[in-house]
Amino acid sequence: MSLYLTKSLNIPLGSSKQAVQKKLCKLMGIKPDSLLSFRLHKQSVDARNKADVHFVCSYVADVDTVPRNATPYSQPVNVTETAPSVSNKTSCVIVGSGPSGLFAALYLTRCGVDVTVIERGADIDERAQKVQAFFDGGDLDEHTNVQFGLGGAGTFSDGKLTTGISSPLTFTVFDEFVKHGAPQSILTDALPHIGTDKLKTVVASMRDSIMSNGGRFMFKTDVTGIIAENGVCKGVEISTNGKNEKLLADKVILACGHSARELFFALHGSGVQMQFKPFAVGLRIEHKREFINTAQYGKLFAAHRDLGSASYKLVNKCASGRGCYSFCMCPGGVVVAATSKTGAVVVNGMSDYARMADNSNSAIVVTVSAQDIAKAGFGQDAFSGVRFQQHLEQLAFKLGGGNFIAPCQNASDFVQNRLSSSFVIAPSYPRGVLSADLRRLFPESFADDIAESLVSFDRKIKGFVNGGVLCGVESRTSSPVKIVRNASFQSNIANLYPVGEGAGYAGGIVSAAVDGLKTAMAIIETLTDV
């Protein structure tokens, strides 16, 4: 008996297990009794032919012979289950409880490291209550919101687990998510997602695992600076309810997220080397979910029970040379109020696992280079991107008329450069919207790039422009700074480890989690008695 990974094969929607087994035997050239068992490995949807929408699947098969169209398969390893023990008492402070921070903490505590996770925002239950209260029209808590709190910014998103990185550590990330309550489907879906509703439970379970291994959490605590002596980090300075303290540690991991602007400034003031990092800004577009389903699957399969809400990925190379693309697509989701500062409007997308809300939404963003920032008048230093983000967010607040109302415009009116008298669909942004000229948010060339790209996308999805509503501003796509680190994952200040999306080394939940694991493993390797 041996395990083999099959080549991909087409599976019609609604196929029974017996039908799949028959196709597998034919693919591998084996008799039915030679196929001892099989399980789904990966599944994607092929909707290129709207008359024949089907799954494309690969399987792990247990067979008693050598098959065709398959390669030997070995089960991937979850590195947290093989983590070595540390005999000497090493302490580590982790700043931030997003994916990189949680996975670093999970690994280090299983190695026996004394871990303290410091989180600016609240624990998940209080965080969820405060976020919902803000959505419902209440006050913004600048410490606990969509950006800050247990789980990080990704908790209030779609929980997408797609990634462009190739690392054996991705299995550990997916396996741990499932063990902590994520759906089993994330192990097999080509476009896996957890959903905000389930992510809340997942991050709470990860918190509990870390604490059961001896880790501790300090919520609603600001890190105001680092403690460094002779170029070596010795700990962090913290503030809890106005009380300032020093917390010493052998190692400090910076997993602070892409919106930790005050901490970025403090780190720079302490001599931590930082630089500008390219990012993207734009708007979020909404369509009716049924429209996107029909556009992607065709009328025949748009409502098929085996298909989830449809997604899309669109890219355009603008005449200006910039790239414009869809980002963080949320099928059957809502647009959320994602600001972390008073006097600013930021939008993002969020979906529950079922993805059954009326609308589907996605960011439409253009890339921002250092040259773009300088030309727009925001300087050429490490924080020029931060200043540009702040400018856009404050301008969006003004265009919305205040009270965190988002400026909004039909996509067709944005292209035609005219105001919208009414909206073609009901926007889902929870704080309310106001018709505005969204071109005023951006430098003229940026607005032209978005308009050009919308027209290009309409050629790929007919009705994309006329059926869409835009709101802004989408400014927190990724960190606008990079905290420079060396091959050992340390900054120019020894024992200070910048990780994840906020430090400029990841671009989503999975890559951030992997970066946290890689850094934690590198720390363990520095301990001589492992």
C-alpha positions in Angstrom: 0.0 0.0 0.0 1.4 3.4 -1.1 0.1 7.0 -1.3 0.1 8.8 -4.6 -0.9 12.3 -5.7 -2.8 12.1 -8.9 -2.7 14.5 -11.8 -5.7 16.9 -12.1 -8.9 15.6 -13.7 -12.2 17.2 -14.5 -15.1 16.3 -12.2 -18.7 17.3 -13.1 -20.7 19.2 -10.5 -22.8 16.9 -8.4 -20.6 13.8 -9.0 -21.0 10.9 -6.6 -18.1 9.3 -4.8 -18.6 6.2 -7.0 -18.4 8.3 -10.1 -15.2 10.0 -8.9 -13.7 6.6 -8.0 -14.4 5.3 -11.5 -12.7 8.3 -13.1 -9.7 7.9 -10.8 -9.2 4.3 -11.7 -9.4 5.1 -15.4 -6.9 8.0 -14.9 -4.4 5.8 -13.0 -5.0 2.7 -15.1 -5.8 0.5 -12.2 -8.6 -1.9 -11.3 -11.2 -0.8 -8.7 -10.0 -3.2 -6.1 -6.5 -1.7 -6.3 -7.8 1.6 -5.1 -7.9 1.1 -1.4 -9.0 4.7 -0.5 -8.7 8.2 -1.8 -9.3 11.8 -0.6 -9.5 15.2 -2.2 -6.2 17.1 -2.4 -7.1 20.3 -4.3 -10.2 21.5 -6.0 -10.8 24.5 -8.2 -13.6 25.7 -10.5 -13.2 25.8 -14.3 -15.8 28.2 -15.6 -14.2 29.1 -18.9 -16.9 27.3 -20.8 -20.2 28.6 -19.3 -22.0 25.5 -20.8 -19.7 23.2 -18.9 -18.7 24.6 -15.5 -16.9 21.8 -13.6 -14.3 21.1 -10.9 -10.7 20.4 -11.5 -9.5 18.1 -8.8 -6.4 16.2 -7.7 -6.5 13.3 -5.2 -4.3 11.5 -2.8 -4.9 7.8 -3.5 -3.9 4.7 -1.5 -3.2 2.0 -4.0 -1.6 -1.5 -3.9 0.1 -1.1 -7.3 2.1 1.5 -9.2 -0.4 3.8 -11.0 -0.1 6.0 -14.1 -0.6 9.8 -14.0 0.4 10.0 -10.3 3.5 10.7 -8.2 4.5 9.3 -4.8 3.0 11.4 -2.0 4.4 12.1 1.5 2.3 13.8 4.2 3.6 17.3 4.9 4.9 18.1 8.4 3.4 20.5 10.9 6.6 22.0 12.4 4.8 23.0 15.6 4.3 19.3 16.4 8.1 18.7 16.1 9.2 21.8 17.8 12.4 21.2 19.9 12.4 22.0 23.6 14.6 24.8 25.0 16.1 23.9 28.4 17.4 27.4 29.3 14.8 30.0 30.2 14.6 32.4 27.3 12.1 35.2 27.2 10.5 36.8 24.2 8.1 39.7 23.8 5.9 39.6 20.7 4.4 43.0 19.7 1.1 42.3 18.0 -1.4 39.4 17.8 -2.0 39.2 14.1 -1.1 36.0 12.1 2.7 36.5 12.3 2.5 37.2 16.1 0.2 34.3 16.9 2.1 31.7 14.9 5.4 32.9 16.3 3.9 32.7 19.8 2.5 29.2 19.1 5.8 27.8 18.0 7.9 29.5 20.7 5.7 28.4 23.5 5.7 24.9 22.3 9.5 25.1 22.5 9.3 26.2 26.1 10.2 29.9 25.5 8.6 32.4 28.0 6.4 34.4 25.7 4.5 37.6 26.3 2.2 38.9 23.5 1.5 42.6 23.8 -1.6 43.8 21.8 -2.7 47.4 21.5 -6.3 46.4 21.1 -8.7 44.3 23.1 -9.3 40.6 23.3 -11.7 39.2 20.7 -15.0 39.4 22.4 -14.6 43.0 23.5 -13.1 43.8 20.1 -16.0 42.4 18.2 -18.5 44.3 20.4 -16.6 47.6 19.8 -16.3 47.1 16.1 -20.0 46.4 15.8 -20.8 49.4 17.9 -18.8 51.6 15.6 -20.5 50.0 12.5 -23.8 50.8 14.1 -22.9 54.5 14.5 -21.1 54.6 17.8 -17.7 56.2 18.6 -14.4 55.0 17.2 -12.0 53.4 19.7 -8.6 54.2 18.2 -7.0 51.3 20.1 -9.6 48.6 19.4 -11.1 48.5 15.9 -10.9 46.7 12.5 -7.1 47.2 12.5 -6.2 46.5 16.1 -7.1 43.7 18.6 -6.7 40.0 18.9 -6.2 38.4 15.4 -5.0 41.6 13.7 -6.5 43.3 10.7 -7.2 40.0 8.9 -9.8 39.0 11.5 -12.3 41.5 10.0 -11.9 40.5 6.4 -12.8 37.5 4.3 -10.1 35.4 5.9 -8.6 34.7 2.5 -5.8 32.2 2.6 -4.6 32.5 -1.0 -0.9 33.3 -1.2 1.8 33.7 -3.8 4.5 32.3 -1.7 5.8 28.7 -1.9 6.9 27.3 1.4 6.5 24.0 3.2 5.4 26.0 6.2 2.1 26.8 4.6 0.9 23.3 5.6 1.6 24.1 9.2 -0.5 27.3 8.9 -3.5 25.5 7.4 -3.3 22.5 9.7 -3.2 24.7 12.8 -6.1 26.8 11.5 -8.2 23.7 11.1 -7.1 22.3 14.5 -8.3 25.6 16.0 -11.7 25.6 14.4 -11.3 26.6 10.7 -13.3 24.7 8.1 -11.7 21.5 6.7 -12.4 22.9 3.2 -9.4 25.3 3.5 -7.1 22.2 3.1 -8.6 21.5 -0.3 -10.0 24.6 -1.9 -7.9 26.4 -4.5 -9.2 29.7 -3.1 -9.6 28.9 0.6 -11.1 31.3 3.1 -12.3 31.1 6.7 -14.7 34.0 7.0 -14.9 36.7 9.7 -17.5 34.8 11.7 -15.3 31.7 12.0 -12.0 33.6 12.4 -13.1 35.1 15.7 -13.4 31.6 17.1 -10.1 30.5 15.5 -8.0 33.3 17.0 -9.6 32.8 20.4 -8.7 29.1 20.2 -5.1 29.9 19.2 -4.9 32.4 22.1 -6.0 29.6 24.5 -3.4 27.2 23.1 -0.6 29.7 23.5 -1.7 30.4 27.1 -1.9 26.6 27.9 1.7 26.4 26.8 2.7 29.1 29.3 2.3 32.2 27.1 0.5 35.3 28.3 -1.3 38.2 26.7 -1.3 41.8 27.6 -4.3 43.5 25.9 -5.0 47.2 25.6 -1.3 47.9 26.0 0.7 50.2 23.8 4.4 49.6 23.0 5.8 53.1 23.1 9.4 52.2 22.3 12.2 49.7 22.6 14.9 49.4 25.2 18.3 49.1 23.5 21.8 49.1 24.9 25.0 49.2 22.7 23.0 48.2 19.6 21.2 45.3 21.3 17.4 45.2 22.1 16.7 44.4 25.8 13.0 44.8 25.8 10.2 47.3 25.3 8.6 50.3 26.9 4.8 49.9 27.4 1.8 51.9 28.5 -1.3 50.3 30.0 -4.1 52.7 31.1 -1.6 55.5 31.3 0.8 53.5 33.4 4.3 53.4 31.9 6.5 50.4 32.4 9.6 48.6 31.1 9.3 45.0 30.0 12.7 43.3 29.6 13.2 40.3 27.3 15.9 38.3 25.6 14.2 38.6 22.2 11.6 41.0 20.8 9.4 40.2 17.8 7.8 43.2 16.0 4.5 41.8 14.5 2.8 45.1 14.8 0.7 45.2 11.6 0.5 47.7 8.7 -1.4 50.4 10.6 0.9 50.8 13.6 2.0 54.3 12.6 2.9 55.6 16.1 5.1 52.6 16.7 6.8 53.1 13.3 7.7 56.7 14.3 8.9 55.6 17.8 11.1 52.8 16.3 12.7 55.2 13.8 13.4 57.6 16.7 15.2 54.8 18.5 17.5 54.2 15.5 15.7 51.2 13.9 16.5 51.2 10.2 13.4 51.7 8.0 12.7 52.6 4.4 9.8 53.4 2.1 7.9 50.3 0.7 5.8 50.4 -2.4 2.1 49.8 -1.8 -1.3 50.4 -3.5 -4.3 52.7 -3.1 -7.7 53.0 -4.7 -11.4 52.4 -4.2 -13.7 49.5 -3.3 -16.3 48.5 -5.9 -19.5 46.7 -5.2 -21.9 44.7 -7.4 -24.9 42.5 -6.8 -23.7 39.0 -5.9 -26.0 37.5 -8.4 -24.5 39.6 -11.2 -20.9 38.4 -10.4 -22.1 34.8 -10.1 -23.8 35.0 -13.5 -20.8 36.8 -15.1 -18.4 34.2 -13.8 -20.5 31.0 -14.0 -23.0 31.8 -16.7 -26.8 31.6 -16.3 -26.9 27.8 -16.3 -24.7 27.4 -13.3 -25.0 30.7 -11.5 -27.2 29.3 -8.7 -25.7 25.7 -8.6 -25.7 24.4 -5.1 -22.1 23.0 -5.5 -20.7 26.4 -6.3 -20.0 29.1 -3.8 -20.3 32.8 -4.5 -18.1 33.7 -7.4 -14.9 35.6 -7.2 -12.7 37.4 -9.8 -9.2 38.6 -10.3 -8.6 41.5 -12.7 -5.3 43.2 -13.8 -4.6 46.1 -16.1 -1.3 47.6 -17.2 -2.1 51.3 -17.4 -0.9 53.6 -20.1 1.0 55.5 -17.4 3.0 52.3 -16.7 1.4 51.7 -13.3 -0.4 48.4 -12.5 -4.1 48.5 -11.5 -5.7 45.4 -10.1 -8.5 43.9 -8.0 -7.5 43.2 -4.5 -9.1 41.4 -1.5 -12.2 40.3 -3.4 -15.0 39.5 -1.0 -17.8 37.4 -2.7 -21.1 37.8 -0.9 -19.6 40.3 1.6 -19.8 43.9 2.8 -17.7 47.0 2.7 -16.5 47.8 6.2 -15.4 51.0 8.0 -11.7 50.2 8.6 -10.3 53.4 10.0 -8.2 53.4 13.1 -8.1 57.2 13.4 -10.7 59.9 14.1 -11.2 62.3 11.2 -10.3 59.6 8.6 -12.3 57.2 6.4 -10.9 53.9 5.3 -12.8 51.1 3.6 -12.1 47.4 3.4 -14.0 44.2 2.5 -15.4 41.5 4.8 -17.2 38.2 4.3 -18.6 35.6 6.6 -17.8 32.0 5.7 -21.1 31.4 3.9 -20.6 34.5 1.6 -24.3 35.1 1.2 -24.6 38.9 1.6 -26.4 40.7 -1.2 -23.3 42.3 -2.7 -19.8 41.2 -3.7 -17.0 43.7 -3.4 -13.3 44.1 -4.3 -10.7 46.8 -4.0 -9.6 48.4 -7.3 -6.1 49.8 -6.6 -3.1 51.3 -8.4 0.5 50.7 -7.4 2.3 53.6 -5.6 6.1 54.1 -6.1 8.5 56.3 -4.3 8.6 58.5 -7.4 4.8 58.8 -7.3 4.9 59.9 -3.7 7.6 62.5 -4.2 5.8 63.9 -7.3 2.6 64.3 -5.2 4.6 66.3 -2.7 4.9 63.9 0.2 8.6 63.7 0.4 11.2 61.0 -0.2 11.8 59.5 3.2 10.7 56.3 5.0 7.4 57.9 6.0 6.4 59.5 2.8 3.9 56.7 2.1 2.4 57.1 5.6 1.8 60.8 5.0 0.2 60.0 1.6 -2.1 57.5 3.3 -3.1 60.0 6.0 -3.8 62.6 3.4 -6.1 60.3 1.4 -8.0 59.1 4.5 -8.5 62.7 5.8 -9.7 63.8 2.4 -12.1 60.9 2.2 -13.5 61.9 5.6 -14.1 65.5 4.3 -15.7 64.3 1.0 -18.1 62.1 3.1 -19.1 65.1 5.1 -17.9 63.8 8.4 -19.1 61.2 11.0 -17.2 58.5 9.1 -19.6 58.6 6.2 -17.8 57.3 3.0 -17.8 59.2 -0.3 -19.5 57.2 -3.0 -20.0 57.2 -6.8 -21.3 55.0 -9.5 -18.5 53.4 -11.4 -19.9 54.7 -14.7 -20.0 58.2 -13.3 -16.4 58.0 -12.1 -15.4 57.0 -15.6 -17.5 59.8 -17.1 -16.3 62.3 -14.5 -19.7 63.3 -13.2 -21.5 63.1 -9.9 -24.0 60.4 -9.1 -27.6 61.5 -8.4 -28.5 58.0 -7.1 -26.7 54.7 -6.8 -27.3 51.7 -9.1 -27.1 49.3 -6.1 -27.4 49.9 -2.4 -23.9 50.3 -0.9 -23.2 48.2 2.1 -20.8 50.5 4.0 -22.3 50.5 7.5 -21.7 54.2 8.4 -23.6 55.5 5.4 -22.4 57.0 2.1 -22.6 60.4 0.4 -22.4 61.1 -3.3 -19.0 62.7 -4.1 -16.4 63.2 -6.8 -14.0 60.4 -5.9 -11.5 61.6 -8.5 -10.7 64.4 -6.0 -9.2 61.9 -3.7 -6.2 61.2 -5.9 -3.6 62.8 -8.0 -5.1 63.2 -11.5 -3.0 60.4 -13.0 -4.1 58.0 -10.3 -7.7 58.7 -11.0 -7.2 58.4 -14.7 -5.5 55.0 -14.2 -8.5 53.7 -12.2 -11.0 55.0 -14.8 -8.9 53.4 -17.6 -8.8 50.1 -15.7 -12.5 50.0 -15.0 -13.1 50.2 -18.7 -10.6 47.4 -19.3 -12.3 45.3 -16.6 -15.6 45.9 -18.2 -14.4 44.2 -21.4 -13.6 41.1 -19.3 -16.8 41.2 -17.2 -19.6 42.8 -19.2 -21.5 45.3 -17.1 -18.7 45.7 -14.6 -18.9 49.5 -14.9 -22.6 50.1 -15.3 -23.5 47.7 -12.4 -20.9 48.9 -9.9 -20.7 51.4 -7.1 -17.4 52.8 -5.8 -16.5 54.1 -2.3 -13.3 55.2 -0.8 -10.7 55.2 0.2 -8.9 51.9 0.1 -5.5 52.9 1.6 -4.4 50.1 3.9 -3.6 47.4 1.3 -0.2 46.8 2.8 2.5 48.5 4.9 4.0 51.7 3.4 7.2 51.0 5.3 9.8 48.2 5.6 11.7 47.6 8.8 15.0 46.5 7.4 16.3 43.1 8.6 19.2 40.8 7.8 19.5 37.1 6.9 19.0 36.2 10.6 15.7 38.1 10.6 17.1 40.8 13.0 17.0 44.5 12.4 20.1 46.7 12.8 19.3 46.5 16.5 20.3 42.9 17.5 17.6 40.7 19.1 14.9 42.8 17.5 13.0 40.8 14.9 10.6 42.6 12.4 8.1 40.2 11.0 4.9 40.0 8.9 2.9 42.5 6.9 3.6 45.5 9.1 7.3 45.1 8.8 7.0 44.8 5.0 7.7 41.0 4.7 4.2 39.6 4.0 1.1 40.3 2.0 -1.7 38.4 3.6 -2.7 36.0 6.4 -0.7 33.0 5.1 2.5 34.8 4.2 2.4 36.7 7.5 1.9 33.5 9.5 4.7 31.8 7.6 7.0 34.7 8.3 6.2 34.5 12.0 7.0 30.8 12.0 10.3 31.3 10.1 11.4 34.0 12.5 10.4 31.9 15.5 12.4 28.9 14.1 15.4 31.2 13.5 15.3 32.4 17.1 15.3 28.8 18.4 18.3 28.1 16.2 20.2 30.8 18.0 19.8 28.9 21.3 22.9 26.7 21.7 21.4 24.1 23.9 18.5 23.1 21.6 
